[in-house]
């Protein structure tokens, strides 16, 4: 049994690797703008990972006599109202934005997949109750829901990611549910039921693989929205507390009060937000075009 299973597993793994290689080859060949977006996102991600090594100064070091200095050889983007290096704070702000964006997107995909698969496959009363719950969550204003949850959970990276990701996952349950509703009526699923396969095995082997493409698209779309969501929460004062720098927090405190004296305090964090979100959106659009079989040129699932 083991000797038969291991070659099949190796073949499946090799096919998955070929599918991913084909996907990236098509991305660079057919969607160069999407590939450029991916490179920009990867660059900001690496900046966040190696922020401690890349930042020329400690983001919390204050030197009040040198407050609001213009860009110079020592401070490339100038200093803020406390004399802290703006470049170092922007670099460390990239870490917060990327970590929160990735975690929130992961929570969105996990929530949408778990509830969507259960709701779509079993249906019945559970499906009816869950869809009304989704309607109730979507009826609440997003900002009110997020700020209320932040007051209860307190400011931290994990709480922001959960508060942003889980409601969006609930709002996207129907995306995964529609895929499951379509898959469960296919002949191979009926054949698996007829042979006595258990529901968990059917879900693992036949249903969940069909949700990979929409989940990838959902992840990339949510990533940009989550970064904007974190910036919004920080801008309103409910995000990561100072002195930890965030792009939204820099726009809130320094950017508004000292914009006329030192416009760079608002320019650079806002520009970083715009560039990252734009890059994520064009990368997500390119993936959608390549993975969605309903669109012209779509390849469907990997391989």
C-alpha positions as CSV (number, residue, x, y, z in Angstrom):
1,X,0.0,0.0,0.0
2,X,2.8,2.4,0.9
3,X,4.8,1.7,-2.2
4,X,1.7,2.5,-4.3
5,X,0.8,5.6,-2.5
6,X,4.3,7.2,-2.4
7,X,4.7,7.3,-6.2
8,X,1.2,8.8,-6.6
9,X,2.0,11.5,-4.0
10,X,5.3,12.3,-5.8
11,X,3.5,12.6,-9.1
12,X,0.9,14.9,-7.6
13,X,3.6,17.1,-6.0
14,X,5.5,17.3,-9.3
15,X,2.3,18.3,-11.2
16,X,1.6,21.0,-8.6
17,X,5.2,22.4,-9.1
18,X,4.8,22.4,-12.8
19,X,1.5,24.1,-12.5
20,X,3.0,26.9,-10.3
21,X,5.9,27.3,-12.7
22,X,3.5,27.6,-15.7
23,X,1.4,30.1,-13.7
24,X,4.5,32.4,-13.1
25,X,5.7,32.0,-16.7
26,X,2.3,33.1,-18.0
27,X,2.3,35.9,-15.5
28,X,5.5,37.4,-16.8
29,X,4.7,36.7,-20.4
30,X,1.0,37.7,-20.6
31,X,0.6,40.1,-17.7
32,X,3.8,42.1,-17.3
33,X,2.0,44.7,-15.3
34,X,0.9,42.1,-12.9
35,X,4.4,40.8,-12.6
36,X,5.7,44.3,-11.9
37,X,3.0,44.6,-9.2
38,X,4.2,41.3,-7.7
39,X,7.8,42.5,-7.6
40,X,6.8,45.8,-5.9
41,X,4.8,43.9,-3.2
42,X,7.7,41.5,-2.7
43,X,10.1,44.4,-2.4
44,X,8.0,46.0,0.3
45,X,7.7,42.7,2.1
46,X,11.5,42.3,2.1
47,X,11.8,45.8,3.4
48,X,9.5,45.0,6.3
49,X,11.4,41.7,7.0
50,X,14.8,43.4,7.1
51,X,13.7,46.7,8.6
52,X,16.1,46.5,11.5
53,X,19.0,46.1,9.0
54,X,17.8,48.6,6.5
55,X,16.8,51.5,8.8
56,X,19.7,53.9,9.2
57,X,18.5,55.0,12.7
58,X,16.4,53.8,15.5
59,X,12.8,54.7,14.8
60,X,12.3,55.7,18.4
61,X,15.4,57.9,18.9
62,X,14.3,61.4,19.7
63,X,16.5,64.5,19.1
64,X,14.2,67.4,19.7
65,X,16.7,70.2,18.7
66,X,16.8,68.6,15.2
67,X,13.0,68.4,14.8
68,X,11.4,69.0,11.4
69,X,14.7,69.1,9.6
70,X,14.7,69.0,5.8
71,X,16.2,66.0,3.9
72,X,19.9,65.8,4.2
73,X,22.8,63.3,3.9
74,X,22.2,62.1,7.5
75,X,18.4,62.1,7.3
76,X,17.4,61.3,3.8
77,X,13.7,62.1,4.3
78,X,14.1,64.6,7.1
79,X,12.9,64.3,10.7
80,X,9.5,64.5,12.4
81,X,8.4,66.8,15.2
82,X,10.4,64.8,17.8
83,X,13.6,64.7,15.7
84,X,13.1,61.1,14.7
85,X,14.3,59.9,11.3
86,X,11.4,59.7,8.9
87,X,13.0,57.1,6.6
88,X,13.6,54.7,9.5
89,X,10.0,55.1,10.7
90,X,8.6,54.5,7.1
91,X,10.8,51.4,6.8
92,X,9.5,50.0,10.1
93,X,6.0,51.0,9.2
94,X,6.3,48.7,6.1
95,X,6.7,45.8,8.5
96,X,3.5,46.6,10.4
97,X,1.5,47.1,7.2
98,X,2.7,43.9,5.5
99,X,2.3,41.7,8.6
100,X,-1.2,43.0,9.3
101,X,-2.1,42.7,5.6
102,X,-0.9,39.1,5.4
103,X,-2.4,38.0,8.6
104,X,-5.8,39.7,7.9
105,X,-5.9,38.1,4.4
106,X,-5.1,34.7,5.9
107,X,-7.9,35.1,8.4
108,X,-10.2,36.2,5.6
109,X,-9.4,33.1,3.5
110,X,-9.6,30.7,6.4
111,X,-13.0,32.1,7.6
112,X,-14.5,32.2,4.1
113,X,-13.3,28.7,3.3
114,X,-14.3,27.0,6.5
115,X,-17.8,28.5,6.6
116,X,-18.3,28.4,2.8
117,X,-17.4,24.7,2.5
118,X,-19.5,23.6,5.4
119,X,-22.5,25.8,4.3
120,X,-22.3,24.8,0.6
121,X,-21.7,21.0,1.1
122,X,-24.1,20.2,3.8
123,X,-26.7,22.9,3.1
124,X,-30.1,22.5,4.8
125,X,-31.0,24.5,8.0
126,X,-27.3,25.2,8.8
127,X,-26.9,26.9,5.4
128,X,-30.0,28.9,5.9
129,X,-29.0,30.1,9.3
130,X,-25.5,30.9,8.3
131,X,-26.6,33.0,5.3
132,X,-28.8,35.1,7.5
133,X,-25.9,35.6,9.9
134,X,-23.8,36.7,6.9
135,X,-26.5,39.2,6.0
136,X,-26.5,40.5,9.6
137,X,-22.7,41.0,9.6
138,X,-22.8,42.8,6.3
139,X,-25.6,45.1,7.5
140,X,-23.3,46.6,10.1
141,X,-21.1,49.5,9.1
142,X,-17.6,48.1,8.7
143,X,-15.8,51.0,10.6
144,X,-18.3,50.8,13.5
145,X,-17.7,47.0,13.8
146,X,-13.9,47.3,13.6
147,X,-13.7,50.2,16.2
148,X,-16.0,48.4,18.6
149,X,-14.0,45.2,18.4
150,X,-10.7,47.1,18.8
151,X,-12.0,48.7,22.0
152,X,-12.8,45.2,23.4
153,X,-9.6,43.4,22.2
154,X,-7.1,46.2,22.7
155,X,-4.4,47.5,20.2
156,X,-2.1,44.8,18.9
157,X,-1.1,43.4,15.5
158,X,-3.0,40.2,16.0
159,X,-6.2,41.9,17.2
160,X,-6.1,44.3,14.2
161,X,-5.6,41.3,11.8
162,X,-8.5,39.4,13.4
163,X,-10.8,42.4,13.5
164,X,-10.2,43.2,9.9
165,X,-9.9,39.7,8.5
166,X,-12.8,37.7,10.1
167,X,-15.6,40.1,9.1
168,X,-14.3,40.2,5.5
169,X,-14.1,36.4,5.5
170,X,-17.8,36.2,6.6
171,X,-18.7,38.7,3.9
172,X,-17.0,36.5,1.3
173,X,-18.5,33.2,2.5
174,X,-20.8,33.2,-0.6
175,X,-17.9,33.3,-3.0
176,X,-16.6,29.9,-1.7
177,X,-20.1,28.6,-1.1
178,X,-21.0,29.1,-4.8
179,X,-17.9,27.1,-5.8
180,X,-18.8,24.2,-3.4
181,X,-22.5,24.2,-4.6
182,X,-21.2,23.7,-8.2
183,X,-18.6,21.0,-7.3
184,X,-20.8,18.9,-5.1
185,X,-23.1,18.1,-8.1
186,X,-20.4,16.8,-10.3
187,X,-20.3,13.2,-11.4
188,X,-17.0,12.4,-9.7
189,X,-18.4,13.6,-6.3
190,X,-21.5,11.5,-6.8
191,X,-19.2,8.5,-7.7
192,X,-17.2,9.1,-4.5
193,X,-20.3,9.1,-2.4
194,X,-21.6,5.9,-4.1
195,X,-18.3,4.1,-3.3
196,X,-18.8,4.9,0.4
197,X,-16.2,7.7,0.7
198,X,-16.6,9.7,3.9
199,X,-17.6,13.4,3.7
200,X,-14.2,14.6,5.0
201,X,-12.4,12.6,2.4
202,X,-14.6,14.0,-0.4
203,X,-14.0,17.5,0.9
204,X,-10.3,17.1,1.1
205,X,-9.8,15.3,-2.3
206,X,-12.5,16.8,-4.5
207,X,-14.0,20.0,-3.0
208,X,-11.2,21.9,-1.3
209,X,-8.8,21.8,-4.4
210,X,-11.5,23.5,-6.4
211,X,-11.4,26.5,-4.0
212,X,-7.6,27.2,-4.5
213,X,-8.0,29.6,-7.4
214,X,-10.8,31.7,-5.9
215,X,-8.9,31.7,-2.5
216,X,-5.7,33.0,-4.2
217,X,-7.7,35.8,-5.8
218,X,-9.5,36.5,-2.5
219,X,-6.2,36.7,-0.7
220,X,-4.6,39.2,-3.0
221,X,-7.7,41.4,-3.2
222,X,-8.0,41.4,0.6
223,X,-4.3,42.2,1.1
224,X,-4.6,45.7,-0.3
225,X,-7.8,46.4,1.5
226,X,-6.4,45.1,4.8
227,X,-3.4,47.5,4.5
228,X,-5.8,50.4,4.0
229,X,-7.9,49.1,6.9
230,X,-4.9,49.0,9.2
231,X,-4.0,52.6,8.1
232,X,-7.6,53.7,8.7
233,X,-7.7,52.2,12.2
234,X,-4.2,53.7,13.1
235,X,-5.3,57.1,11.6
236,X,-8.2,57.2,14.0
237,X,-6.0,56.3,17.0
238,X,-7.2,52.8,17.6
239,X,-4.2,51.0,16.0
240,X,-0.7,50.1,17.2
241,X,0.2,52.6,20.0
242,X,3.3,54.8,19.6
243,X,6.3,54.9,19.4
244,X,5.8,51.9,17.0
245,X,5.5,53.6,13.6
246,X,2.6,52.8,11.2
247,X,1.9,54.6,8.0
248,X,-1.7,55.4,9.1
249,X,-0.4,56.7,12.4
250,X,2.2,58.9,10.7
251,X,-0.5,60.4,8.6
252,X,-2.7,61.0,11.6
253,X,-0.4,62.7,14.1
254,X,2.6,64.2,12.2
255,X,1.1,64.5,8.8
256,X,-1.9,66.6,9.6
257,X,-0.5,68.9,12.2
258,X,2.8,69.7,10.5
259,X,1.9,69.3,6.9
260,X,2.4,72.9,6.0
261,X,5.8,73.1,7.8
262,X,7.1,69.7,6.6
263,X,5.0,68.3,3.8
264,X,7.2,65.2,3.5
265,X,5.7,63.9,6.8
266,X,2.4,63.3,5.0
267,X,3.8,62.8,1.5
268,X,6.0,59.7,2.0
269,X,3.7,57.5,4.2
270,X,0.7,58.3,1.9
271,X,2.8,57.6,-1.2
272,X,4.0,54.2,0.2
273,X,0.4,53.3,1.0
274,X,-0.7,54.2,-2.6
275,X,2.1,52.4,-4.3
276,X,1.7,49.1,-2.2
277,X,-2.1,49.0,-2.6
278,X,-1.9,49.8,-6.4
279,X,0.7,47.1,-6.9
280,X,-1.4,44.5,-5.0
281,X,-4.5,45.4,-7.0
282,X,-2.8,45.0,-10.4
283,X,-1.2,41.8,-9.2
284,X,-4.5,40.4,-8.0
285,X,-6.2,41.4,-11.3
286,X,-3.5,39.6,-13.2
287,X,-3.9,36.4,-11.1
288,X,-7.7,36.6,-11.5
289,X,-7.3,36.7,-15.3
290,X,-5.0,33.8,-15.3
291,X,-6.8,31.6,-12.8
292,X,-10.5,32.2,-13.5
293,X,-11.6,29.7,-16.2
294,X,-14.6,31.9,-17.0
295,X,-12.4,34.7,-18.3
296,X,-10.6,34.6,-21.6
297,X,-7.2,33.0,-21.2
298,X,-8.0,31.7,-17.8
299,X,-6.2,28.5,-16.9
300,X,-8.5,27.3,-14.1
301,X,-6.8,25.4,-11.4
302,X,-3.0,24.9,-11.2
303,X,-2.1,22.5,-14.0
